[in-house]
Amino acid sequence: MTVKKNSLVNFIVGFFIAGIILFIIFGNSGKSNINTITPASYSEGKQIIDLTAKGGFSPNTITAKANVETILNVITNKTFDCSSSIRIPKLNISENLPLTGTTQIALGSYNSGEEIDGTCLMGMYNFKIKFI
């Protein structure tokens, strides 16, 4: 009986340790806290930034060139969560996005060091655009 109890305890402890190790390795996959990119493209003297809205905003930190007119393309693809709405308080923007599609938002031009913060309507998901 003692052997069976020890085996069961060892199995449970081993199971939890394996679970912790797997969580550390795979638990944050796809949801990086810092996911930074630069603008996707330039067109007619404007920089175009793509932002995916589904289960949050990705990338959630964007580095953009300062003193260039900036267009934000918010891309949805069967987005049914809170990120189907977007708020950019600095620009007084608050709108619902289509479930699937691309919404263009003219951000204007900003000086180096300025930032734009955005969230979903409830403030659960956020993103930041840093101009350098």
N, C-alpha and C positions, 0 to 999 in steps of 0.2 A: 504494500500500500504506500509506503514512504517513497519508494522508487517512482511510482506513478505520479505522486504529488510533485516531486522534484522535476520530473520530466514535463509535467504540465506547466509548472512555473517557468522552467527554462524555455519552453515553447512560447509562452505568452511574452516573456521578456524579449526573446529573440524576434518575435513578430513585431513588437513595438519599436525595437531598435531598427529593424529593417524598414518599417514604415517611416520613421524619422529620417533615415538616410535617403529614402526615395523622395520624400517631401523636399529635402534640402536640394537634391539634384534636379527634380522635375517640377516641384511645386510652384515655381514662378515662371514656367515656360509660357511665352506668349504675352506676358503682362509685365514687361520690364518697367521699373519705376522711372528710369531715365532712358528715353528712346529719342535720340536727337538726329535730325537730318538737316540738310540745306535745301533750298528751293528745288523743285523738280525740273523746272524749265524756265526759259525766258522767251517772251514773244512781244514784238513791237515795243521794246524798251521797258516792258513790265516783267516782274518776276511772278511766276505762278507757283503757289504752294499747294500741294495736295495733302488733305487731312481726311483720314478714314474715320467715319463715325459708326461704330458697331461694338458694343461691349466696352465703351469708352472711346477716347480719341487717340489715334495713332498716326504719327508719332505724337507724344505728349509734350515734347520740347522741340522747338524748331528754331534753327538759326537762319536768319535771313539777312540779305544785304541791305544796309542803311541807304537812305536817300534815293530809293527806287520805288516807283509805284508798285504796289503789291496787290495781287488777287489771290484770295483764298478759295480753293476748290474743296468743298466739303462733300465727300463721296459716301453715299449710303448704299447698302446692298442687303435688302431684307432686314433693315434695322428696326426692331420693335422695342428696343429698350430706351432708357432715358436719354441716351446720346442721339436720339432722333430729333432732339431739339437743341438749339445752340444759343448761348448768350455771350455777348462780348460787351460788357458794361461800358468800357472806355468809348465805344462807338455807338452806344445806345441801341445795340442790335439784340433782338430776342425773337427768334422765329422757329417754327416747326419745319423740319426737313422732310422731303418725300421719303417714303419707305425704301425706295430704290431710285438712285439718280445722282446727279451732281448739281450742287448749288454753289454759284459763284458769289463771293462777297468781296466788294472792293474795300480794301483796308486803307489805302492811301500810301503816303510816304512818311517814313520816320527817321529820325536822327539816330546815330550810333549810341547805343546804351539804352534806348527806349525799348519797352516791352508791351506786348498786348496779351492779356489774360482772357481765356475763354472757359466756359463751363457748359454742362448740360443745364436744362431748365431747373433741375433740383439741386445742382451744385455737387452732385456725386462724382462726376467725371470732369477732369479739367485738362487744359493744354495751355502752353505758353509759346509765344513767338518773340524771340530775342533778335533785335536788329544790331548788327555789328558793322 
